[in-house]
């Protein structure tokens, strides 16, 4: 009886040892699985203080980096990309977006360097539009027209930020609540813009918004690229391709006339890759009105949704940028109004055409042009649109 009790205890001890070793294994495994993703992610995100705005708001800078060598700096003031460093074909890292090195300079008047644009990217004629019975009046901050959301648009707001890290990506999630009638727009617009740097050298910009009153929305990103990395050069030596059979001719105030004009046989034909400088000085009424390219192209393949729509290539450095979006239009702006007054690196200034923008968006002045795809957002709907900038060399 005693013997059998001993055997019983020995068996029980052995069993509990086996169980506890198994449990320990399981725990170790779980611990491994629970290791914060930051430590195993191929993309990192860190933050630092970027200063305080004149009205006392703290601004943070986020720094994202992937293993492919892309480094992006974004500040919560205007959700602005302040730097985007990419390797050239020989691996030399350079910043390829125009920017400043301090917050005070971003707060001074500047043409939306690196900024998120809202509520309405591009122009609304005479700063007026109507919805139903209501006529809404916006600031006329560009001649008689309203441009890029008004006097204090999304580019000048300090956004709330949080971060998320996945195995192959890191995201900066920016939110901003634009109050009913802010800059004249109806509805409380709750906006989220998520920048995601991926392991494959793409930077996604995902825009989402909801409203509590019918309103108009057209969000975009206003980075000025110069893929040479040398901002003392113009962008005329870049080769650009835009997948669009038609573009929107404009009037003297850069408001679309409503016509969709075929690019065929015009300087606006970028269906095959073409040097920006090739036709920009042609004697052409539309180029004169824009002071160069400053027009919205009507993108092909709109029914396909998200697709590649444009690219830019800088042969000397081999840097190549691809733009994909689900938007129907893209404003190709060749920095015609940069005039050598804003400070650039190395004690220099940003000269005319030292950067270009490829702003994915709905067409300018859509709230006043019924034929254009609608920009109306109703309560209960979610505005969602995505643009991806992919940086490569070839
Ligand atoms: C517009 C230009 C304008 C620039 C800076 C661009 O999106 O198309 O006309 O000068 O933004 O404001």
Boltz pocket constraint, residues with backbone or C-beta under 6 A from the ligand:
constraints:
  - pocket:
      binder: B
      contacts: [[A, 111], [A, 112], [A, 122], [A, 254], [A, 294], [A, 295], [A, 331], [A, 333], [A, 337], [A, 357], [A, 359]]
      max_distance: 6.0
